[in-house]
Amino acid sequence: MAATTQTQRIFEVTAVVALWIALGIVLHLNVNAYLLLGIPLTAAFQWGVRRQPLRALWVREAMPFRLGAAGCAMAVALAAYPCYRLAKSLRAGGHSAEPLWCLAALAGVPAAAYALQNFRRDNFRHLGFCLGTAGLLGIVIMFVSALKMGMAHRGFEARASAGLTTMLLYMPLVFVQEEVTFRGAFDSHVQHPGDGRGNLTAVVVSALWGLWHIPVVLGQKPLLLLIPGLLAAHIVIGLPLSIAWRRSGNLFVPGVTHALVDAVRNALLL
C-alpha cells in the first residue's frame, strides 16, 4: 500500500511538471515568464494536491508563521538589494522583466526570513554537507560549461560583482521559485517520513527537474542530445539537494546552495 501511494504521488508530480513544460513550449514562454509561471503553479500544487500550508514549503515542520525582532531584521536585510534593483529598474523605464524578478524576490523575503529564524544549530551540519556536495559539483559543472562555451573577457571585479548581486537577489528568490518547487513541494510530496526508496525518489525528482529545463534550452541542440546532459547534471546536483532538504527540513539549506551555484554561473557566463 505504501509503495502504491508513493507511486501515485510520483505520478502527480510528474503530471504537474509535464503540464509546466507543455505550457512553456506551446505558449513560447521566455525564460523569465517560464520561471515566474512556477509561482502560481507551486502555490496551487501545495494547496490543492498536497493540502499543506505554504509555510511547509520553507520549513517542513510548518511552525506558526511569526517573525520576531531577529526575523524582521533579517527580512529588512534581505529586502534591501531587491528594493534597490526595483527602484533602479523602474527609473530606467523600458519593458524588461527585471521589475517582475525584483517583485518576486520581495515576495520571497518573508519566507526566507521565516526559514532563517527557524534555522537550528544542527542545520549547519546539513548546510556544510549540501555546499560540499551539490554546491561543489554545481560549481564544477558551471566551470566546465564556461570553458566549453568560452568565457567573455571580463575582469575579476566585474565577475565578483555579477556573482555577489546574483546571490543577493536569488537568496529570497529561491523561496518562491524553482528550489521551493522541486524540493519544498515536489520532493516533500513524493517522499514522506517513513517511506522507503528514498534515494530512488530523490533521483526521480532530480530527473524531473532536469527535464523541466527543456523549454529553456530548446533549439540549442537536437532534443535527443540535450536530454542526457540535462538529466546527468541535474541528478548529480539534485540528489544531494533533496537529501539535505529531507535531513534539515529547512529550505535555506538547499536554497542558499542553489543560489550560490547560480551566482557562480552568472559570474562566469553573463
N, C-alpha and C positions, 0 to 999 in steps of 0.2 A: 504493500500500500504506500509506504513512504517513497519508494522508488518511482511509482506511478505518479504520485503527487509532484515529485520533483521534476519528472519528465513533463508534466503539464505546465509547470511553471517555466521551464526552459522554452517550451513551445510559445507561451505567452510573450516572453521577452523577445524571442526570435521574430514573432509576428510584428511587434512594435518596431523593431529595427528594420525589418523588410518594408514596412509602411513608410518609415522615415526615408530610407534610401529611394523608394519609388517616388515619393514627393519631390525629393531633391533632383531626380533625373527628369521626371515629367514636367515639373514647373521650371526647370532650368535655373535652379537657385544658385546664386553665387555663394562663396564660402561663408560670408557673413550671415546671409539670410538662412543658410542651411544650419549653421550653428545656433542662431537665435531661435529657430523653429523648435529646437530641443527644449527650450524653457517651458512653453505650454505643454508639450508632449510629456515631459517628465512629471510636471505637476499633475496632469490628467492620469498618468500611469500610477503615481503614488496614491492619489485619492481613489481612483476608480478601480484599479486592479489590485494593488497591494492593500488598499484600505488602511493606510497608515498616515499619521500626520506628517507634514512637511519636515518638521524638526528631526524626524527619524532619518532623514536623508543625510543629515550633518553629524548627528550623534546618535548612534544606534539605540542606546537606551532611552532616547527621547525624553530626557528630563524636561520639566516645565520650562518654557522659553522665558527666561528673565535675564536681563543684563544688569549686573551690579555696577558699581563705580569703575571697577577694573575693566569690565566688559564694554562699558560706554567709552572709556578711554581708548581701548583697542579699536572700537568702531570708528572713532574720530580719526585715529592714525591711519586706518585702512582706507578711509574715505578721502583723505587729503589729496592723493595723487589723481584718482579718477575725477574728483571735482575740478582740479586744475586742468586736466586734459579736456574735460567737458567744456569749461569756460573758454579755453583756448580754441577749441574746435568751433564753438558757436560764434565766436568773434571773427573767425576766419571765413565763415559762411560756407557756401558750397553744398554739395549733396553727398558727401562721403558718409560711410556707415559709422564713423568714429563716435558721433554722439550716442548712437544706439549701444555701442560697445561700452561706453562710459556709464550709461544709464543701467545697463545690465550689471556692470561691476558694482555700481552703487546698490543695486538690489541685492547683491551677494554680500555686502558689508555686514548686515546684522547676522547673517548665517555664519560668516567667518568669525565674527566676534563671539558668537554663541559657542562655536566649536572650540575656540581658543580658551574661553572661560572654563570650559569643561575638559580641558587638556590635563591629564593626570601624569604623575611622575613616571609611571611605567610606560607611558606613551613615548617618552624619549627613546626608550629601547626600540620600540616599533618604528619610530621615525628613523633611527640610525639604520635599522635593517632595510627600510624602504629606500632611503637615499643610497645605501651601499649596494643595492641590487637594481631595482628599477631605475633609480636616478643615474647610477654609473653606466648601466647598459644603454639607457636612453641617450646619454651624452656621447658615448662611443659611437652609437648609430648616427647621431647628428654630425659628428666629425667626419665619419666615413662618407655620409651623403654630401657634405660640403666639399670634400676633396674630389668626389666624382663630378659634382656639378660645377665646380670651380668657384672659389670664393672671390667676392668683389674686393677690390683693393681699398681697404679702409684701415685707418689707424686703430690702435688699441683703445684710445679714448672713445672713439665713435662706437666701437663694438661693445665696450663696457657700458656705455650709456644706453645702447639698444637693449642689452641684457637686463640692466637694472630697471629701466622703465617698463619693460615687459613683465618683469617679476612683480612690480608694484601694482600693475593693472590686473595681471592674471591671478594674483593671490585671492582677491574676492571673487573673480570671475569663475573660478573652478567650483564655487559653491552654488552656481546657478546653471552651469552648462558643462557638458562632456564628462568630467570626472564625477560630478554628482549623479549623472545619469547612469554611467556604466558601473560605478562602484556603489554609490549610495542607494540607487534604486534597483538596477538590474541584478547586481551581484547579491544584494540582500534578499532579493526575491527568489533567486534560484537556489541559494544555499542558506537554509535555516539552521539555527543551533541544533546540533544532534544529527543532522543529515550526514550521510556518507558521501563518498565520491567527491570530496572537497577539491582535490587538485583537478579532477576532470571538469567540474563545473566552472572553476576559475579559468581553465583553458577555453571552455565554450564561450564564456562572457568576453574573454580577451579576443577570441576569433571574431565574434560579432562586432567588437569594437574596431577590429581591423577592416572588416567588410563594410562597416559604416562609412569609411573614408572613400568608398568608390566614387560617389558623385563629386568629391573634392578633386580627385586626381584623374577623372575620366578624360580620355583624349591624350594623355601624356604618352601612353604606350598602349598596345593591344591589351584588352582586359585580361586575357589569359596569362599575360606576362606580369600584369600588375598584382593580381590576386595573391600569388605565392609570397611576394615580398611584403604585402600588407599583412598577411596572416603571420608570417615569421616575425616581423618586427614587433607587432602588437601583442602577440602571445608572449614573446620574450619579456617585454616590459609589463604587460598587463597581469601576468601570473603573480609576480611579487606585489603589484599594486593591490590586487584582490586579497592576497594573504595578509598584507599589512592592514588593510581595512577591516578584515574579519578579526584580526588579533587586537587591534586598537579600539575599534568601534568609534573612531573619531576621523572625520573626513579630512581634517587638517593634515593627517599623516600622508595619505596618497595624494592629496590635493597640492600640497607645497612641493612634493616631488615632481608631479606633473608640471606645475608652473615653472620649476627650475629647468626641466628638460626643454620646455618651450622657450624659455628665456635664452638658453644656450643656442637653440636653433635660430632664433631671431638675431642673436649677436653674430652668428656665423653667416647666415644666408640673406638677411634683409639689408 
